[in-house]
């Protein structure tokens, strides 16, 4: 049985089934999940049947595609309904992320300011007692995951997270609830050996969960609204828009969804997207590109819209720039614009460093939701050739100011032409192109290449959909050119990885594994010499918290301080993310000398390490 064959199960259903198990059955739950995964599965309409043994069947009824009630999971064994099979099936199935708001909801109108300040204005709204209790439950569940690690965070630990997530959603904390569901999904992927799992993703999800839960109790007003989040992003009216197509990119997700996203720009330079993503893979992405755009009465396909224009009336737009397709939206085909013509040409006029800073705010690991902004960069580059890396080869280019930029493929799926197109461009050193890429946070300038002007100078190329040919190159017979090695940026030699390594080590094996490291004075000293005294202090405090165990008057070990350790881990995780983003920003300004990090008197760098980076704002705040 594959987990994808099972219908999604609501978080509260899984939590309830696990909570009703006896302590003896809870100990057998993880083994039951593994055993159930080897049993045959059959789907008949909305019902999925699992053959538990030769005489018993387990049924999951999912009207509407989701198992929403405990009664919808039934078992035919002799111990039912108190058997372990029902809970095991719920734990093996994907978790449903049920939304409580409509997909397209008008934003509330903001009253106009009157110009006069009311003397008895109401104080900013703060979290209710129920919300604080829900946030505390999320914090405790996240801290338990850190304590146990992936190896120890089995179905019982995951059910506690699911229960806390359900309670948080009922208390109008959808952002924290979504973070908890992400942690559960990643835990299951790690424990089943999913090849798409990455420890860094679980680190980010855990830090988002713990950080959001911690902030609920102290936030107020606008900050509380941002921390609470929205179950669905609202669409607000934006009047009439004149849009110009930029490019279309395929979208293929790890969850099995496929489709396309077409980027367009308004006359004022704002970026918008029109998407069509549904269950499917790369095949669906290639097919949808030639389907009509779901926007008004336009007959343009996504490929055509990427090079044409639209006149839209009654437009609705989400905070992240997605165009709504409501009944009141009307759109007709209009003339597009070349990348070298106004208003699109203005997108390439901003300095690369300024574009990188803007994109970095959009791709930040812990960016506030509804923050807006785009992660795209618009650059004029000269191709230098291929560069070998540990993960393969990439294309090196030089943009304005002489900054070397590494261009990589956006998707390695062999059905998409990304990699073949990049290999052909590597055979044309010296070619000047106008490109669009997506920023990849790294200690050196790095983008995924999405679209470029045609090497012949006529038209544009959507590198995920269009396929270049040798005849399109200035010199079709030229071999692939290897660019000379380039000196690494200052951030590439940063000792920050010593702290990042300890933060990531905690996730797979738990607090106890980090506590066995012993003395980390040498690593802390090396970090301090590199100009990062705060990182050195965080490493020392993190390892000390992991190994600290108090004893009572009789010498017996007391329970570990999971809350204290989680707080130290969260501070270290958020700090490393902030410094990594600062290194990325500094890499786009190679001519600027990077100042040292603020440090207490007598605790600065010794001068024998690499250049330090600017201090990130509130880097170690949790």
WOPECOR-V238037 format. One record per run of one state. SS is the DSSP state (A for helix, B for strand, O for the rest). FROM is the first residue (numbers start at 1). LEN is the number of residues. If there is no record, write none. Layout:
# WOPECOR-V238037
SS:FROM:LEN
SS:FROM:LEN
This chain:
# WOPECOR-V238037
O:1:2
A:3:3
O:6:2
B:8:3
A:11:9
O:20:3
A:23:5
O:28:1
A:29:8
O:37:4
B:41:4
O:45:2
B:47:5
O:52:5
B:57:5
O:62:1
A:63:3
B:66:2
O:68:2
A:70:3
B:73:3
O:76:9
A:85:8
O:93:2
B:95:2
O:97:9
B:106:1
O:107:19
B:126:1
O:127:2
A:129:24
O:153:2
A:155:16
O:171:3
A:174:18
O:192:7
A:199:18
O:217:3
B:220:1
A:221:8
O:229:6
B:235:18
O:253:4
B:257:10
O:267:4
B:271:9
O:280:2
A:282:7
O:289:3
B:292:1
O:293:8
B:301:1
A:302:4
O:306:3
B:309:10
O:319:3
B:322:2
O:324:6
B:330:5
O:335:9
A:344:5
O:349:3
A:352:12
O:364:12
B:376:14
O:390:2
B:392:7
O:399:1
A:400:3
O:403:1
B:404:5
O:409:9
A:418:9
O:427:5
B:432:8
O:440:6
B:446:8
O:454:6
B:460:3
O:463:7
A:470:3
O:473:9
B:482:1
O:483:7
A:490:4
O:494:3
A:497:13
O:510:1
A:511:5
O:516:5
A:521:9
O:530:3
A:533:15
O:548:3
B:551:1
O:552:5
B:557:1
O:558:4
A:562:26
O:588:35
